Amino acid sequence: RFKPQLLSSRIIFCTCDQGGFGALTLDTVSRFKGLESPFVIILADKELADNQELSYVAASRARTHLYVIGNIKGTLLEKALVL
């Protein structure tokens, strides 16, 4: 969904398996499993926020900064972040 906006804004992006230096990595939580990044922005929906494995993976990928966009109140993702 975000690719057309990124392309029209001339933002350089890649997927996690492409690994572009100086590029924004745009991918799913499932595909980012086992990887890390200094900054991670999670666009969370109810399905991700209430899935135990995806919540753990999403919450543990950032080395220094983690931003969550979405309503996660009362979900497993909220519990993972509060611990």
DSSP file with accessible surface (Angstrom, degrees, kcal/mol):
  #  RESIDUE AA STRUCTURE BP1 BP2  ACC     N-H-->O    O-->H-N    N-H-->O    O-->H-N    TCO  KAPPA ALPHA  PHI   PSI    X-CA   Y-CA   Z-CA
    1    1 A R              0   0  240      0, 0.0     4,-0.4     0, 0.0     0, 0.0   0.000 360.0 360.0 360.0 -30.3    0.0    0.0    0.0
    2    2 A F     >  +     0   0   86      1,-0.2     4,-2.3     2,-0.1     5,-0.2   0.648 360.0  84.9 -88.4 -18.2    2.8    2.4    0.7
    3    3 A K  H  > S+     0   0  108      1,-0.2     4,-2.8     2,-0.2     5,-0.2   0.901  87.3  51.2 -57.0 -45.8    4.9    1.8   -2.4
    4    4 A P  H  > S+     0   0   83      0, 0.0     4,-2.6     0, 0.0    -1,-0.2   0.920 112.3  47.2 -60.3 -39.8    3.1    4.2   -4.7
    5    5 A Q  H  > S+     0   0  108     -4,-0.4     4,-1.6     2,-0.2    -2,-0.2   0.897 113.1  48.5 -67.1 -40.2    3.4    7.1   -2.2
    6    6 A L  H  <>S+     0   0   21     -4,-2.3     5,-2.6     2,-0.2     4,-0.3   0.920 112.7  48.5 -65.2 -42.4    7.1    6.3   -1.6
    7    7 A L  H ><5S+     0   0  116     -4,-2.8     3,-1.3    -5,-0.2    -2,-0.2   0.929 111.7  48.2 -63.3 -45.0    7.8    6.2   -5.3
    8    8 A S  H 3<5S+     0   0   95     -4,-2.6    -1,-0.2     1,-0.3    -2,-0.2   0.794 112.5  49.7 -68.1 -25.6    5.9    9.5   -6.0
    9    9 A S  T 3<5S-     0   0   77     -4,-1.6    -1,-0.3    -5,-0.2    -2,-0.2   0.406 111.9-123.1 -88.6  -1.5    7.8   11.1   -3.1
   10   10 A R  T < 5 +     0   0  225     -3,-1.3     2,-0.5    -4,-0.3    -3,-0.2   0.821  54.9 158.1  61.7  33.4   11.1    9.8   -4.6
   11   11 A I      < -     0   0   77     -5,-2.6     2,-0.4    -6,-0.2    -1,-0.2  -0.794  41.1-129.3 -87.5 127.6   11.9    8.0   -1.3
   12   12 A I        +     0   0  125     -2,-0.5    12,-2.8    10,-0.2     2,-0.3  -0.637  40.1 164.4 -79.9 126.6   14.4    5.2   -1.9
   13   13 A F  E     +a   24   0A  50     -2,-0.4     2,-0.3    10,-0.3    12,-0.2  -0.935  15.8 178.1-141.6 162.2   13.2    1.9   -0.3
   14   14 A C  E     -a   25   0A   7     10,-2.4    12,-2.9    -2,-0.3     2,-0.2  -0.926  32.6 -99.1-149.8 173.4   13.9   -1.8   -0.4
   15   15 A T    >>  -     0   0   28     -2,-0.3     4,-1.5    10,-0.2     3,-1.3  -0.551  43.9-100.7 -93.0 168.4   12.7   -5.0    1.2
   16   16 A C  T 34 S+     0   0   24      1,-0.3    11,-0.1     2,-0.2    -1,-0.1   0.809 122.0  53.0 -64.2 -26.8   14.6   -6.6    4.1
   17   17 A D  T 34 S+     0   0  114      1,-0.2    -1,-0.3     2,-0.0    15,-0.0   0.662 106.1  54.1 -83.4 -11.7   16.3   -9.2    1.7
   18   18 A Q  T <4 S-     0   0  131     -3,-1.3    -2,-0.2     2,-0.1    -1,-0.2   0.813  84.9-163.1 -87.7 -34.7   17.6   -6.5   -0.6
   19   19 A G     <  -     0   0   56     -4,-1.5     2,-0.5     1,-0.2    -3,-0.1   0.928   6.7-165.9  54.1  63.4   19.4   -4.5    2.1
   20   20 A G    >   -     0   0   32     -5,-0.3     3,-1.7     4,-0.1     2,-0.2  -0.681  19.2-126.0 -85.2 124.9   19.9   -1.1    0.4
   21   21 A F  T 3  S+     0   0  216     -2,-0.5     3,-0.1     1,-0.3    -1,-0.0  -0.504  96.5  10.3 -67.6 129.7   22.4    1.2    2.1
   22   22 A G  T 3  S+     0   0   73      1,-0.3     2,-0.3    -2,-0.2    -1,-0.3   0.598 107.3 117.4  78.1   9.9   20.7    4.6    2.7
   23   23 A A  S <  S-     0   0   23     -3,-1.7     2,-0.4   -12,-0.1    -1,-0.3  -0.813  71.0-111.8-110.7 152.6   17.3    3.2    1.8
   24   24 A L  E     -a   13   0A  84    -12,-2.8   -10,-2.4    -2,-0.3     2,-0.6  -0.649  30.7-136.2 -76.6 129.3   14.2    2.8    3.9
   25   25 A T  E     -a   14   0A  58     -2,-0.4     2,-0.5   -12,-0.2   -10,-0.2  -0.835  23.5-175.7 -91.7 122.8   13.4   -0.8    4.5
   26   26 A L        +     0   0   46    -12,-2.9     2,-0.3    -2,-0.6   -10,-0.1  -0.970  26.3 120.4-122.2 113.3    9.7   -1.6    4.0
   27   27 A D        -     0   0   49     -2,-0.5     2,-0.1   -12,-0.2    -2,-0.0  -0.960  58.6 -80.3-159.9 176.2    8.6   -5.1    4.8
   28   28 A T     >  -     0   0   77     -2,-0.3     4,-1.1     1,-0.1   -12,-0.1  -0.448  37.8-116.5 -83.9 160.8    6.3   -7.2    6.9
   29   29 A V  T >4 S+     0   0   30      1,-0.2     3,-0.7     2,-0.2     4,-0.4   0.919 115.1  56.6 -61.5 -42.5    7.0   -8.2   10.5
   30   30 A S  G >4 S+     0   0   77      1,-0.3     3,-0.9     2,-0.2    -1,-0.2   0.892 107.9  46.5 -58.7 -40.9    7.1  -11.9    9.5
   31   31 A R  G 34 S+     0   0  119      1,-0.2    -1,-0.3     3,-0.0    -2,-0.2   0.711 106.3  59.7 -75.9 -18.4    9.8  -11.2    6.9
   32   32 A F  G X< S+     0   0   32     -4,-1.1     3,-2.1    -3,-0.7    -1,-0.2   0.443  75.1 130.5 -89.4   2.1   11.9   -9.2    9.3
   33   33 A K  T <  S+     0   0  114     -3,-0.9     3,-0.1    -4,-0.4    -3,-0.0  -0.289  74.3  17.1 -58.2 131.1   12.2  -12.1   11.7
   34   34 A G  T 3  S+     0   0   65      1,-0.3    -1,-0.3    23,-0.1     2,-0.2   0.385 108.4 101.2  86.8  -4.3   15.8  -12.6   12.8
   35   35 A L    <   -     0   0   71     -3,-2.1    -1,-0.3     2,-0.0     2,-0.3  -0.686  52.4-158.5-109.5 163.8   16.9   -9.1   11.7
   36   36 A E        -     0   0  116     -2,-0.2    26,-0.2    -3,-0.1    25,-0.1  -0.935   6.5-173.8-135.5 162.4   17.5   -5.9   13.6
   37   37 A S  E     -b   62   0B  34     24,-2.0    26,-2.6    -2,-0.3    27,-0.4  -0.981  33.9-123.6-152.1 148.9   17.6   -2.2   12.7
   38   38 A P  E    S+     0   0B  54      0, 0.0    27,-2.4     0, 0.0    26,-1.7   0.917 103.4  31.0 -60.2 -40.0   18.5    0.9   14.7
   39   39 A F  E    S-b   65   0B 121     25,-0.2     2,-0.4    24,-0.1    27,-0.2  -0.971  70.1-179.6-123.0 132.6   15.1    2.4   14.0
   40   40 A V  E     -b   66   0B  22     25,-2.1    27,-2.6    -2,-0.4     2,-0.5  -0.999   9.9-166.7-132.9 133.1   11.8    0.5   13.6
   41   41 A I  E     -b   67   0B 106     -2,-0.4     2,-0.5    25,-0.2    27,-0.2  -0.985  11.6-160.0-116.6 122.8    8.4    1.9   12.9
   42   42 A I  E     -b   68   0B   8     25,-3.1    27,-3.2    -2,-0.5     2,-0.9  -0.902  10.4-157.9-105.2 126.2    5.5   -0.6   13.3
   43   43 A L  E     -b   69   0B  87     -2,-0.5     2,-0.4    25,-0.2    27,-0.2  -0.880  29.0-162.6 -98.2  98.2    2.2    0.0   11.6
   44   44 A A        +     0   0   12     25,-2.6    27,-0.3    -2,-0.9     2,-0.2  -0.725  17.8 179.5 -96.2 132.3    0.1   -2.2   13.9
   45   45 A D     >  -     0   0   90     -2,-0.4     4,-2.7    25,-0.1     5,-0.2  -0.662  48.1 -94.2-113.1 177.0   -3.4   -3.5   13.3
   46   46 A K  H  > S+     0   0  128     -2,-0.2     4,-1.7     1,-0.2     5,-0.1   0.882 122.4  56.6 -61.0 -38.8   -5.5   -5.7   15.5
   47   47 A E  H  4 S+     0   0  147      1,-0.2    -1,-0.2     2,-0.2     4,-0.2   0.936 113.4  38.7 -61.8 -46.6   -4.3   -8.9   13.8
   48   48 A L  H >4 S+     0   0   16      1,-0.2     3,-1.5     2,-0.2     7,-0.2   0.940 114.6  54.0 -67.3 -46.3   -0.6   -8.1   14.5
   49   49 A A  H 3< S+     0   0    0     -4,-2.7    28,-2.1     1,-0.3    27,-0.7   0.744 112.2  43.8 -66.2 -23.1   -1.1   -6.7   17.9
   50   50 A D  T 3< S+     0   0   71     -4,-1.7     2,-0.6    -5,-0.2    -1,-0.3   0.308  91.0  96.2-105.2   9.5   -3.0   -9.8   19.1
   51   51 A N    <>  -     0   0   64     -3,-1.5     4,-2.7    -4,-0.2     5,-0.2  -0.887  64.4-151.7-100.6 119.6   -0.6  -12.4   17.6
   52   52 A Q  H  > S+     0   0  157     -2,-0.6     4,-2.0     1,-0.2     5,-0.2   0.917  92.6  42.5 -59.5 -48.4    1.9  -13.6   20.2
   53   53 A E  H  > S+     0   0  105      2,-0.2     4,-2.6     1,-0.2     5,-0.2   0.950 117.1  45.9 -67.0 -46.5    4.7  -14.4   17.8
   54   54 A L  H  > S+     0   0   28      1,-0.2     4,-2.9     2,-0.2     5,-0.2   0.889 111.3  53.6 -64.8 -36.9    4.3  -11.3   15.6
   55   55 A S  H  X S+     0   0    2     -4,-2.7     4,-2.4    -7,-0.2    -1,-0.2   0.928 111.0  46.1 -63.1 -43.5    4.1   -9.1   18.7
   56   56 A Y  H  X S+     0   0  152     -4,-2.0     4,-1.4    -5,-0.2    -2,-0.2   0.946 114.9  46.2 -63.8 -48.6    7.3  -10.5   20.0
   57   57 A V  H >< S+     0   0    6     -4,-2.6     3,-0.5     1,-0.2     4,-0.5   0.949 114.5  47.9 -60.6 -46.7    9.1  -10.1   16.7
   58   58 A A  H >< S+     0   0    3     -4,-2.9     3,-0.8     1,-0.2     4,-0.3   0.916 113.5  47.0 -61.0 -42.9    7.8   -6.6   16.1
   59   59 A A  H 3< S+     0   0   25     -4,-2.4    -1,-0.2    -5,-0.2    -2,-0.2   0.706 113.7  47.9 -75.4 -17.1    8.7   -5.4   19.6
   60   60 A S  T << S+     0   0   32     -4,-1.4    -1,-0.2    -3,-0.5    -2,-0.2   0.322  87.9  81.1-111.1  11.5   12.2   -6.9   19.6
   61   61 A R  S <  S+     0   0   31     -3,-0.8   -24,-2.0    -4,-0.5     2,-0.3   0.735  71.4  87.3 -89.4 -23.0   13.7   -5.7   16.2
   62   62 A A  E     -b   37   0B  24     -4,-0.3   -23,-0.1   -26,-0.2     4,-0.1  -0.613  53.0-167.1 -83.9 135.9   14.7   -2.2   17.1
   63   63 A R  E    S-     0   0B 153    -26,-2.6    -1,-0.1    -2,-0.3   -24,-0.1   0.851  84.9  -6.7 -84.3 -40.3   18.1   -1.6   18.6
   64   64 A T  E    S+     0   0B  94    -26,-1.7     2,-0.4   -27,-0.4   -25,-0.2   0.701 127.6  35.7-126.4 -40.2   17.6    2.0   19.8
   65   65 A H  E     -b   39   0B  80    -27,-2.4   -25,-2.1   -28,-0.2     2,-0.4  -0.986  52.1-179.2-130.1 129.9   14.2    3.5   18.7
   66   66 A L  E     -b   40   0B  56     -2,-0.4     2,-0.4   -27,-0.2   -25,-0.2  -0.995   3.9-174.6-127.3 125.7   10.8    1.8   18.3
   67   67 A Y  E     -b   41   0B 124    -27,-2.6   -25,-3.1    -2,-0.4     2,-0.5  -0.975   6.2-162.1-119.5 132.6    7.8    3.7   17.2
   68   68 A V  E     -b   42   0B  47     -2,-0.4     2,-0.5   -27,-0.2   -25,-0.2  -0.973   2.7-168.8-117.9 126.0    4.3    2.1   17.1
   69   69 A I  E     +b   43   0B  99    -27,-3.2   -25,-2.6    -2,-0.5     2,-0.2  -0.963  52.0  51.3-113.7 120.6    1.5    3.5   15.0
   70   70 A G  S    S-     0   0   44     -2,-0.5     2,-0.9   -27,-0.2   -25,-0.1  -0.577  93.6 -66.9 136.2 163.2   -1.9    2.1   15.7
   71   71 A N        +     0   0  130    -27,-0.3   -22,-0.1    -2,-0.2    -2,-0.1  -0.733  53.2 157.2 -86.2 106.9   -4.3    1.3   18.6
   72   72 A I    >   +     0   0   26     -2,-0.9     3,-2.0    -4,-0.1     6,-0.6   0.285  19.9 141.6-112.3   8.5   -2.6   -1.5   20.6
   73   73 A K  T 3  S+     0   0  161      1,-0.3     3,-0.1     5,-0.1     4,-0.1  -0.279  76.9   6.6 -57.4 126.6   -4.4   -0.8   23.9
   74   74 A G  T 3  S+     0   0   55      1,-0.2    -1,-0.3     2,-0.1     2,-0.2   0.617 105.7 119.8  77.7  15.2   -5.3   -4.1   25.6
   75   75 A T  S <> S-     0   0    1     -3,-2.0     4,-1.8     1,-0.1    -1,-0.2  -0.574  78.7-107.9-107.9 170.9   -3.3   -6.3   23.1
   76   76 A L  H  > S+     0   0   63    -27,-0.7     4,-2.4     1,-0.2   -26,-0.2   0.846 119.0  58.2 -64.3 -34.4   -0.4   -8.7   23.4
   77   77 A L  H  > S+     0   0    0    -28,-2.1     4,-1.9     2,-0.2    -1,-0.2   0.919 104.2  50.7 -64.3 -41.4    1.8   -6.1   21.7
   78   78 A E  H  > S+     0   0   63     -6,-0.6     4,-1.9   -29,-0.2    -2,-0.2   0.945 111.0  49.0 -59.8 -43.7    1.1   -3.6   24.4
   79   79 A K  H  X S+     0   0  132     -4,-1.8     4,-1.5     1,-0.2    -2,-0.2   0.899 109.1  52.7 -63.7 -38.6    2.0   -6.1   27.0
   80   80 A A  H  < S+     0   0   38     -4,-2.4    -1,-0.2     1,-0.2    -2,-0.2   0.864 111.8  46.1 -65.3 -34.9    5.2   -7.0   25.2
   81   81 A L  H  < S+     0   0   66     -4,-1.9    -1,-0.2     1,-0.2    -2,-0.2   0.805 108.5  54.6 -79.6 -27.5    6.2   -3.3   25.1
   82   82 A V  H  <        0   0  114     -4,-1.9    -2,-0.2    -5,-0.2    -1,-0.2   0.829 360.0 360.0 -77.2 -29.5    5.3   -2.6   28.8
   83   83 A L     <        0   0  183     -4,-1.5    -3,-0.1    -5,-0.2    -2,-0.1   0.822 360.0 360.0 -66.5 360.0    7.6   -5.4   30.1
